[in-house]
Each structure stands twice: as structure tokens, then as C-alpha cells.
């Protein structure tokens, strides 16, 4: 787990999500699909970076994911990605396979919630 002392936040901040939907109007659905595609690609790249022990790459990928998910109000995904980013940036040796699995599970839960 990233930081056990940190409480996980709500999966989605519906205020942020609604605000983005209103602001982008017709372009929002396209942005959401792009986010899904980009996130899936990022998760594949994270697996590769973890296998190779590339902490700098893990940090960069998680930074991007934390930012993009946070902008859409996907707070839990953003929080987990941010914690992994900080661990990797600080060169902490941890179970990154488990952490990326946690990130994937969170992403799958997010998708299920969005499709509900």
C-alpha cells in the first residue's frame, strides 16, 4: 500500500467532474475517452517500468496520471498515483508491483462507477 496513514478519498469528486463537464460541453465525452485510453497505456508502461526497476520513469508516469485524473475529479486514482510518484522520486524501495496492481484496481473501479 502507498501510505497506510493516508485515508483514501472518494473515488470521484462530483463537483469537479460536473464542472469539467459543463465547461467542456460536447468535448467532455471525447476528453473522457482520451483519458481512458491514455490511462490504459500508462498502466502498461508502468508495468514495464516496474519490471525494469526504472524509478524515475515510474515517478514521471505517475505524475502524469495523478495530474490528469485529478483535473477530472478522480481523486482516489490521483492520490494513489501521487503517492507512488513520491515514493519513486525519493528512491524508496517498495513493492511497486503491488502498488501498480492497486492503481489498476482503482482504475477498474473508477470505470465501473463511470459506467453505472
N, C-alpha and C positions, 0 to 999 in steps of 0.2 A: 504494500500500500504506500502511496506517496507519504503524506504526513499524517499519522494517526491522530494527532491532536487537532487537526483541522476538520471542522464539520463540513460535510458536503452540503452544498446549497441546492436549491430547487433545480430541477432539470432545465426548465425554461423560465426565463423572466418574461412573462406575457406582456408586460408593459413595453419593454424594449422591442420584443417581437412585433407587437401591434404597431408601434411607432415606425419601425422599419417598413412594415407592410404598407402603411398609409403613405409614407414618404416616397416609396419607390413605385407604388401603384402597380401598373401592369408589368413592370420589370422585376417585381419581387419574386414571382414563381421561377423565373429564369435564374435569378441570383441564388435561390434556394437549391435548384438542381445543380448549379455550378458548385455550390458549397458541398453538396453530397458527393459529387464526382471527385472534387479536389481532396476531400477528406478521405475517401476510399484510397486514392492514390497515395496520400500522405501516410496512411496506416501501413500500406505495402512498403513504402520507403523506410518507415520506422522499423519494420521487421528486419529489413536488410541492414540498416544501421546498427541495430542491436546485435545481430549475428556477427557483425564485423567489429563490434566494440567501439564504434565511432561516436564518442560522447558529444563532440562539437556538432556533428550532424544531427544527432538526437535533439540537442538543445535547439538548433535552428528550426527543425521541423516542428517541434512542439511549440516554439514561439509563434510560428505562423498559424498553427492550429488554434492556439489559445486566443490569439487576436481575432481571427476570422469568426470563431464560434462566439466569442464574447460580444462582438459587434451585432450579432443576430439575436443575442439574448440566451444563448445556450450555455448557461453559467456553469453547470456541473462539468461538462466536457471541457470548457475553458479552464476551470480550476484544476482539473486533473492534469491537463496538458501543461499548464503553468508550473505545477509542482514538479513534474518530470523535467521540464526545461531547466528549472533552477538546480535540481539535483545533478543533471548532466553538466551544466555550466560550471558548477562547483567541483566537478570531477569526482563526485561521490560514487563509490562502487555500490551498486544495489542490484536487485533482481529486475532488470529492465524488461525482461521477457514478461514477467508477471505484471509489471506496470503498464506495458503496452496492451496486454490482454485486458486489463481493467479499462483502459481507454477504449478499446474495441467494444467491450460490453456496454459501456456508457453510450457509445455512438449508436449501437444497435437499439438500445432502449430509447434513445432520442428519436430515431427514425420511427420506431413503433408509436411513440407518443405523437409525432407529427402526422402520422397516417391514421390515427384514431379519430 
